Amino acid sequence: GSASRAQLLFIVAWFHAVVQERRTYIPQGWSKFHEFSFADLRSTAAIISSSDTENPPWETVHGLLDNAIYGGRIDNVFDQRILRTCLQAYYSEAHTSTGGRTARPLPNTQIVVPCTNEHAKFLGLINKLPDVDAPALFGLPPNIERVVQQANSNRITAQLKTMATAAVASGGWDRDKMAQQMKPLLELWQTLTSGSSVLKPVKKGMAATLPVDVFVAMEAESAHNLINTVNKMMAAIASVLRGSELLTSTVRDAAVSLAAGLVPPKWSDVWEGPESPALWLQAVVDKTSAIDGWLEKVQSGATLSAPLSLSSMFNPAVFLNALRQQTARQTNVAVDELKLVCQWGGNGNVGALPVTINGTVLQGALFGGGLLSEARLDTPTVSPLPPCVIGYIPQSQEDPSPDATSVALPVYEGLDRSNLLTQLR
């Protein structure tokens, strides 16, 4: 074929390699593993080959790849945004020599696609590529290797825990051995709950009527129910190990899971927190204590007076919805006509119910002085963000952070990015 067709097919193959290799860096490259396959490469090549290679229909190519071929496999709006950015960057006339122009290097490289249809020249270019690809080649920060190492470690740990659970379950019930394995967790639970108010009943006040107040009351009740469930099970396990109670299947299943380093399914079904039982127990107690403190503010009429941390809630998405409903009620604006906005540094115009949020962290970049900057090789995997003020305003009202000077970033409940909470600018 022509030299222009050869250039375009090289770009097709390069783009396919980039979107596939980004899967190595989940959850930053992509939020999860997308099933990009050879069929996508073949379909794209067929589209390019059947088009006018001297004057490619870029808009059509972008639309087909975004909505049908690659984009058809993506169900995350921010992954879709990554795909569209890559499509705009790679499928562009800037990287071809059509019309007598000089081709620019491919994104994040110094590689200029040869203006020839000679297979040997393309093969020679490929052979000069380094054996190890730098993350920057895929538009990723240089410190992302740390994230990959942590993810691999967590995956291997999870596999070992699964094997340990099977080994413990198949080994029968050995009370002495189980007592030795459970001792650290039983002592930890005793330390966490002694001198704490988490085991006390929820303080009842006046019946809440405002949506956020209702949310806090419900959050406190469900938190204490979970604490009581855990406490009863830990007490039952301790009694069985002392020989003062008979072993039941429920106690055995919970003890086997904990001894193998797993959170019992009945607990994680209520709240899916850290995978480590010790960290899970610590988080449950910390969240419950924070919610109890918040409940006291509700009962004194100061629900939103102090900064809040979304990480101290079991259901942060429900809180945002309650805040939206309360704003709608206070401003007489329909719920679906409100949008979430934020202001970094200063209250700004963030609606009738501004809430200061702290405790958020940023991954893959740095933020300071109101500006985003690229992460460095020595940048930690996550960096703390300053407090920001959020609130809901009418859709028709101007955003305090305009599109021209800001970028919308996803806010996830955890570093695994499995649960998308909202987005902030």
N, C-alpha and C positions, 0 to 999 in steps of 0.2 A: 504494500500500500504506500501511500504518500508519506512524506516526512511529518506532516501535521498530524496524520492519523497515528503514526508511531509515537509522537510526543504525547498525544492524548491518552493512548493506551498505557504508556509508562506512568502517567499521572494517575490513571485508574488503579493500577497495581500498587502504586505508592500510597495512595489514599486508603486502599483496602488494608494494607499492612499497618498503617497508623491506627485505624479504628480497632483493628484486632489486637495490636500490641498494647493499646491503652487498657485492655482488660487485665493485663498483668498488674496494674496499679489500682485495682478496686480497693476502696470505694471512691478514690479521687479521680482516676482515669475515667471510670464509669461508676455509677452508684451500685451497679450489680452486673453480673455476667450476662451479656446479650449474645444471642446465637447468630452472630455474623458468620457467614459460611462462603464456600467457594461458589455457591449458586448466586450470591450477591455480586461477586466479582464478575462472573460470566454474564449476568444480566446487564450489568453496567457496561461491560465491554460491547455487548450487542447493541445497546442504545447508542453508544458513541460511534460504533462502526456504521450504523444506519443513518447517522446524522451528517450534516454538512461539516466536515472536519476543518475546512478553511474558515468557516464562520459558524462555530458551534452555537446552538440555542441554549445558552447557559441557564436562563431562567427555567426552561423546560427540564433540563438535566437536574437542576437543583430540586425542582418540584417532585420529579419522579423518585429521586434518591431519598428525599426527605419524607415523602408521604407513603411511598410504596415499598421501596427496596430495603434500605437500611433503617429508615425511620419506622417502618411497619413492625419492627421488632422491639421498639423502645416504648415504654409506658411511663417514663419519668419525664416531667416537663423540663427539668434542668439538664437531663441527658439529651433531650431533644434539642435544647439550646446549644449544647456542645457540638452535636452533630451538624446543626445549621452553620455554626461558626466555622467548622472544619470544611464544610461544603463551599462556603464563600471564599475561604482561604485557598483551597487547592484547585477547585474547578473555576478557574479564572483565566482570562486571556493574557494576564500578566506573565504567566508561566509558559506560554507558547510563543512561537516565532511567526505566527500567522500575520499576514499583512506587512511583512518586512520588518517588524519590530524586534527588538532585542529582548529575549526572554529573561525574566528575573529568577533568582534562585527560589527553590521550593521553600515553603515556610519553615523556619527554625533550622535551616541548613545553608550551606554554600553551594549546593548542587543545582546546576543549570541543566535542564533537560536538553540533550543534544538535538539539533535541528537536522535530523537525518533519519533514514529508514534502515540503516545498516545495523543488523542485530549485534555485530561484534562490538560496536561502540557502546551500546547500552549494556552489554555484558561486562565490558571493561569497567564501566562506571560502577556497576554493582559490585564487582570484585574489589574495588578500592574502598568500599564501605568498611568501617571498623567492625570487629567481631562483637563488641559490646556496645549497645546503643545507650546513649545518654538520655535521661528523662526529658531533657529540653527538646529533643528531637520530636517528641510527641506533644509539646506544649505544656509540659508538666514541671513543677518546681524541683530544684536540685536536691532538696531534702526528702523527697518522696520515698527514697529507698528505705528510710527508717520506718515509714508507714507500712511498706510491703513486708519488711522483716517482722514487725509486730503482728501483722495480719497472719503471716505464715506460722508464727509462734502460737498464736491463739488457735489456729486451726489444728495444729499438731497436738496442742494441749487438750482440745476438745475431743480429738480422736482417742487420745490416751485415757481420758476420763471415761469415754464410752466403753473402752476395753476393760477398764478397772471396774466399772459397774457390773459388766457381765461376769468378771472374775469373782467379785464379791457375792453376786447373786447365786452363782453356780457352786460356790464353796460352802453353802449351808450357813446356818446361824451359829457363830462361835461368840459367846457372850464376852469372854475375856478379850478376844481380839477386837470385837466391835467397840468395847469400852475404851480400849486404847486409841482406836481411830476416832471415836467421837469426843474424846476428852477435850481437845482444843476448842471445838465448836461449842460444846456445852459450857465451858469456862468463858468463852467469848460472849455468849448470850447472857450469862449471869452478870458479866461486867457491864455490858451495854444497858441492861435493864435495871440494875441495882441503882437506887438513888435517882432514877428517872421517872417521869410522870407518864410514860407511854403505856404502862400497864394499868393506869387508873382510868375510870370511865370518862367518856367525853363530857366536858362541862356543858351543861344545857343552859341556854340563855333564852332570850325572847325569840319567837319564831321569825326566821329571816324571810324577807320579802323581796329584797333586791337580788338580781341574778348572781352577782359576784358573792354576796353573802351566803346565798343558798349553796353555791358551789363550795365555798370553804366549809360549811357545815357538813355537806355530803362527803367532801374529801376527808374531813376529820373522822367521820363515822366509819367510812370504809377503811381508813388507815388503822384505826383501833381494832376493827374486826380482823384485819390481817395480822396485826400484832398478837391478838388473843389466839388466833389459830396457830400461829407459830409457837407461841408460849406453851399452849396446851400440848403440842406435839413434842417440843423439846422436853417438857416435864414428863411426858409419857415415856419417851426414850430413856431418860435418866432413871425412871422408876423400874423399867424393864431391865436395864443394865445392872441395877442394884439388886434385882431379884425380888422386888416388892410387888410387881405386877406381872401378869401373864403377857406373853408376846402375841400380838395380833398382826394380821396381814398388813393393816394400814401402817402400824408402827414399824414393821419390818421394812416395808417399801421405802418409807421416808428415811430410815436409818441407813439403808443400803445406798440410796442416792447421795446422802450427805457424806457418807464414808468414802464414796468414790469421787467426791469433789463436784457433785452436781446439785442444783437446786431441785427439790421435789416438784414434780409437775403440778401438783395441786396448789403449790405456792406461786410458781411462775405463771400459772394460768390467771391468777389475780393481778400480778404485776410482773412483767418480764424485764427484770433488771440485770445486773451483772451476772455472769455465768458462775463465778466463784461463790460458794455459799457464804464464806466469811464476808466478802464484799457486799453480797446481797443483804445479809443480816444488818450490817453496818448502815447501808443505804436506807433500809426500811425504818430503822430507829431514827436516823437523822431526819428523814423526810417527815416522819410522824411528829417529832419534836418541833420542827419548823412549822408544821401545820397547826399544832397546838398553840404556838406563839402567835400565829396569824389569827387563829380563832379568838384569842383574847382581844386582839385589835378590833375584830368585827363586833364583838360584844360591847366595846367601848366607842363604837362609831367611827373608827379610824382604819377602815379596811384597806384603803389604798394610799395611806399616808407615808408609808416607809417603802424603800426599795424592795423589790421582789426578785427571787431567783426561780426561773422556770424549772431548774434542776431539782428544786425542793418540792415539786409537785408530782403526784403520781399520774395526773391527767392534765398536762399543760394545754393540750388542744381544747379541752372542755373549758378551761379558764378563759382562753381567748374568745371562745364562743359566748361565754357568760358576759365578758367585758363588752363584746359587741352588742349583745341584747340590752345590757344596761344603758349603753350609750344611745341606742335607738330609742329606748323608753324616755331617756332624759331630754333628747333633742327632737323627738317627734319625727324622726327620719326612719324610713323602712330599713330593716336589717340588711336586705340585699342591696341597698343603695349606699352602704358604708364600706370603706376600705381601710386597711391597716397601714399606718404610716409610722415613721420613727424619726428621731432627731438625736444625733450624736453631739453631745456637748451643748447644753441649754435646752429649755423646754420647747421653744419654737411654737408652731401651731400644730399640735397633735391631737386636737379634739377636746371635747368637754370633760373626758375622764383620762387625763395623762397618768401613765404608770411608769415608774422608773424600774428598769430591768437590769440586773447585774448577773455575773456568773457565767456569761456566755464566752465561748472560745472560738478562735478562728483557725482553720486548717488550710495549708497551702499558700498562705500569703501573710503579710504583715499589715497592721493598721495602726497609724499614729498621726496625730495632728490633723485628723479628719481626712486622711488620704490612705488609699491602699497602695502597697508596694510589693514587689516580688520577694518571695522567701529566698534566703541564702542557704548555702550548704550546711551551715552550722545552726540554722534556725530550728527550734524545737518543733516536734510534730504538730503541736497545738500551741497557740499563744493567746493569753487572756485579752478580752476586749474591754474597753471602758464601759461604764454604765450608759445606757441609752434610754430615752423616753419614748414610749409607744402610746398609741391611741387610735381611735377610729374617727374618721372624718367623712363627710359626704363625697361620693364619687366625683361630683362636679367641682369640688374644692381643690385648689392647687396643692400639690404635694410639697411638703417642706424640703424634700430632696428631689429636685427635678431629674427627669430621665437624662438630660444632656450632661449633667455633672455627677451622676451616680450610677451604680450598677446594683441590680437586685440579686441578692445572695440567698440561697436556701438555708433555712434553719431546721436542723434535724434534732431528734430527741437524743441520739447517741452517735458515737463515732463510727458505728457500722453503717449509718445513713439508711437504715431500713425503714424508719418512720419519718416522713417529711412533716414538719410542724407548720411552717409558714415561710415567708420570705421577708427580708428587711433590706432597706437601701442604705 
